[in-house]
Amino acid sequence: MLSFDITHQDHCRRLESFVRTLMPTSPFGYARKLIKNGAVKCNGAPATPDTLLSLNDAVTFKESGATIAQLSSTRPTVDILYEDSLILIINKPPGLPMHRTAEHEDNQVDVGCTYMVQRATPCKLYPVNRLDRGTSGAVILAKSSSSAGIYGRQVKETGLDKLYLALVWGAPDHSGVINEPLDEKESETRYRMLLEGDNCSLLAVTPISGRMHQIRRHLSAIGHPVIGDKRYGGGDMPELSGFALHSFRTTLALAESAELTVCAPVSHEMLHLCELRGISQKTLLETVYSLA
């Protein structure tokens, strides 16, 4: 029996994604098959591909030559949260732009395409939605222009059900709705305070509309900018690759009509910043698990 303990890197990750992280070159249906056949268990109990993992869970595999041959000693360079024949959902690191903004600059699309070639599954990737350079978390990439069109229409017509985590300066009301127009268009952002730290608060934030930089601009407008977001009053934090905004939970309808919810584990950088500001990692992880 092979056993793996879950750390903060995989807290709130789907079991299928975790198995693929251990076996990055396996076909995307292989992990699902192992789980459904009972070869993978969580805490000794049968599990499903959608089982949500938590810190200190134990994931066990039936030991076999085929399984051992698929295991990798290193994590993949692209953190894939979900994959099928049409799309990837990845956990974008903070500070990485979606597209090239300067010559020889890394960007998520190119990094993803390079990884797909290295994995021997080459394809061109097309962003279905986007995150700002400084924002981390779940983002969707289509494997073809036609797939991008399918999911792009979904985003345009119904939007994505998305929940963000934002570490902001100060202590806003425990919950609220921000309706300030942006770019002369109606805009709405809802938030709820989760935890308080040293002159800061961790918020769960839901953008109802989809304006550029909406969350950052709205939180700045109520006097509680995202920490590290120097463009909108959050200050310059050289120790951060980006700023303290994370796309945590995304729900979308798959092309075959099933609904999928994916959570992106919080980056080590954001966990460390929260710890420095008086919010313990244990408390934060317990809190975000309840959101998942």
PyMOL commands that set and color helices and strands:
alter all, ss='L'
color gray80, all
select helices_A, chain A and resi 8-10+15-22+30-36+65-70+108-118+145-158+214-221+230-232+268-276+281-291
alter helices_A, ss='H'
color red, helices_A
select strands_A, chain A and resi 2-5+40-42+45-46+58-61+80-83+87-92+126-127+136-142+161-169+175-178+189-197+200-207+245-253+259-263
alter strands_A, ss='S'
color yellow, strands_A
deselect
rebuild
show_as cartoon
